[in-house]
Amino acid sequence: MAAMRSEEMWQAKAACRGPQSDVFFPPEHVERREDRDGREEAAKAICRSCAVRRPCLDYALSIREPHGIWGGLNELERKQLLDQRAG
């Protein structure tokens, strides 16, 4: 078995792995606001119990991930966090 890189190690422990992973990204069709809010809240609830939430968020911030819920934050929340850090 090949050695895992450090960024892959936290991913293997992520609570979002598995059949519920579809709530972390928007569907291919247009999504109503209330549907999006419900989907995002379901994803964030999974994140709240995740042992690797911080490395996940750090990764998303470092690569400027433009889509989905990462580390318990959506796209806009991550952008706001980056803006705050920038000053």
C-alpha positions, 0 to 999 in steps of 0.5 A: 500500500502506498503511503498517504500524503498528509492532506490525504490522511485527514481526508480519510478520517472525514465525517463527510465521506460516504453516502451523505457527501452529496449535501456538501455540494450544490446539485447540478440543477438550480437550487431554491434558497430554502433547499440550499439552506437546508442542504448546507445546514445538514452538511454543517451538522456533519462538520460539527461532529467531525474530528478533522474539521480544522484541517479540512477548513485550512485546506479549503482556505489554502487552495481557495476552494470556490465550491461546497461546504468545507470545515463547516463553512460555505463559500461566502463564509470562507471568503469572509474569513479570508478577507478578515485575515487579510485585514 
